[in-house]
Amino acid sequence: MKDEISIVLQKNVKFYKIDSIKEKISAIFNTNVSVLEERIDINSFYDGSRVQYNAAGIIDSRTIIKNKKCLIIVMHDIFIPIFTFVFGLAKLNGNTAVISTHHLRNRYYGLPENENLLMERIIKEAVHEIGHLFGLRHCIQYNCVMVNSTSAEEIDIKNADFCPSCSTILESLSN
């Protein structure tokens, strides 16, 4: 990959294990990944009628930097108008993606917290959304990271890696 990836975290939120997330993303995309000191304040994207934050507004707020992809990680519930919620959002071939940990946490489903499972889900969703930034569309292989997931259970089933078909497409897109 020629593009670098930057991770921007939500303002006033502590994210533990961000280095392990960074390392996994770097290994999967074979590119430099950095966690920026800059933090994003998402308060202006809050929709009181939905009690959620507008994901499209969050990604549109970022300044585009050539040859640099940006992943924003937030902890609050995010949405796009046509869905009740989204785990993440990215524009195909865009520069910025956002993922939320809100629906990735077991406590949302009334289950005991599991930090290892949370980390797996965050990595899978991060790789999925960054895949869109690099031009990948949704895949039909149930265990490919690029398959569309509408529940935490579906995220748990898929791998954190690309299927052979998506790997080939990603390689051709980056050349």
C-alpha positions in Angstrom: 0.0 0.0 0.0 1.2 3.5 -0.7 -1.3 5.4 1.4 -0.6 5.9 5.1 -3.4 5.4 7.6 -3.9 7.8 10.6 -6.2 7.0 13.5 -8.0 9.8 15.2 -9.7 9.2 18.5 -12.8 10.9 20.0 -12.1 13.8 22.3 -12.2 13.2 26.0 -12.2 9.4 25.7 -9.5 7.0 26.7 -8.9 4.1 24.4 -6.9 1.3 25.8 -4.9 -1.1 23.6 -4.9 1.4 20.7 -1.3 0.3 19.9 -2.5 -3.3 19.3 -5.2 -2.0 17.0 -2.6 0.1 15.2 -0.3 -2.8 14.8 -3.0 -5.2 13.4 -4.1 -2.6 10.9 -0.5 -1.9 9.8 0.1 -5.6 9.3 -3.1 -6.3 7.4 -2.6 -3.3 5.0 1.2 -3.4 5.0 1.5 0.3 5.5 2.4 2.8 8.1 -0.3 3.5 10.7 -0.1 6.3 13.2 -2.3 7.5 16.1 -2.6 11.2 15.9 -2.4 13.4 19.0 -5.4 15.3 17.5 -8.8 14.4 18.9 -12.1 14.9 17.3 -15.0 16.5 19.1 -18.2 14.9 17.7 -20.7 17.0 19.7 -21.8 19.1 16.7 -22.9 15.9 15.0 -25.3 14.9 17.8 -29.0 14.4 16.7 -31.2 14.8 19.8 -34.2 13.3 18.1 -32.3 10.1 17.5 -30.0 10.3 20.6 -27.1 9.4 18.2 -24.3 11.0 16.3 -24.4 11.4 12.5 -21.7 9.3 11.0 -21.7 11.0 7.6 -21.2 14.4 9.3 -18.3 13.0 11.3 -16.4 11.8 8.2 -17.2 14.9 6.2 -15.7 17.1 8.8 -12.2 15.8 8.2 -9.7 17.7 6.0 -8.6 15.5 3.1 -4.8 14.9 3.0 -3.5 13.4 -0.2 -2.2 9.8 0.2 -3.4 9.6 3.7 -6.4 7.6 4.9 -8.0 8.4 8.3 -9.9 6.2 10.6 -11.9 7.9 13.4 -12.8 5.8 16.4 -15.6 7.0 18.6 -17.5 5.4 21.5 -20.9 6.8 21.0 -23.8 5.4 19.0 -23.6 6.5 15.3 -26.1 6.4 12.5 -26.9 7.3 8.9 -30.5 8.3 8.2 -31.6 5.0 6.5 -30.4 2.8 9.3 -31.2 2.5 13.0 -27.4 2.4 13.7 -24.2 1.6 12.0 -21.0 0.0 13.3 -19.0 2.2 10.9 -19.1 4.2 7.7 -16.7 5.0 4.9 -17.1 6.4 1.4 -15.8 4.1 -1.3 -12.4 5.3 -2.4 -12.7 8.1 0.2 -10.2 9.3 2.7 -12.0 9.1 6.0 -13.9 6.4 7.8 -15.5 6.2 11.3 -16.2 3.3 13.5 -18.1 3.2 16.8 -17.4 0.9 19.7 -21.0 1.4 21.1 -22.7 -1.6 19.5 -19.5 -3.6 19.6 -19.5 -3.9 23.4 -21.1 -6.8 25.1 -22.8 -4.6 27.7 -25.0 -3.2 24.9 -26.5 -6.6 24.7 -26.8 -7.2 28.4 -23.8 -9.5 28.5 -20.6 -9.4 30.6 -17.8 -7.3 29.1 -15.2 -9.2 27.2 -12.2 -6.9 26.3 -10.6 -9.5 24.0 -13.8 -9.9 22.0 -14.2 -6.1 21.9 -10.7 -5.7 20.4 -11.4 -8.4 17.8 -14.6 -6.6 16.8 -12.9 -3.2 16.7 -10.2 -4.6 14.4 -12.6 -6.3 12.1 -14.7 -3.2 11.7 -11.7 -1.0 11.3 -10.3 -3.2 8.5 -13.7 -3.4 6.9 -14.1 0.4 6.7 -10.5 1.0 5.6 -11.1 -1.6 2.9 -13.9 0.6 1.6 -11.4 3.6 1.6 -9.1 1.5 -0.6 -12.0 0.7 -3.0 -13.3 -2.6 -1.8 -17.0 -3.3 -1.9 -19.0 -5.7 0.2 -18.1 -9.3 -0.3 -20.4 -12.4 -0.4 -18.0 -14.7 1.4 -19.5 -15.1 4.9 -16.1 -15.1 6.7 -14.4 -12.3 4.7 -13.8 -9.1 6.6 -15.6 -7.2 3.8 -18.9 -9.0 4.2 -21.6 -6.6 5.4 -22.5 -7.1 9.1 -25.7 -6.1 10.7 -25.2 -7.6 14.1 -22.3 -8.3 16.5 -22.8 -12.0 15.9 -22.1 -11.5 12.2 -18.9 -9.6 13.1 -17.9 -12.5 15.3 -18.3 -15.0 12.5 -16.1 -13.2 10.0 -12.3 -13.1 10.0 -10.2 -10.0 10.4 -8.5 -10.7 7.0 -9.6 -10.5 3.4 -10.8 -13.5 1.4 -8.5 -14.5 -1.5 -10.8 -12.6 -3.9 -10.8 -9.4 -1.9 -7.0 -9.7 -1.4 -6.5 -9.9 -5.1 -8.8 -6.9 -5.8 -7.1 -4.9 -3.1 -3.7 -5.7 -4.5 -4.8 -4.7 -8.0 -6.3 -1.4 -6.7 -3.1 -0.4 -4.9 -0.9 -0.8 -8.0 
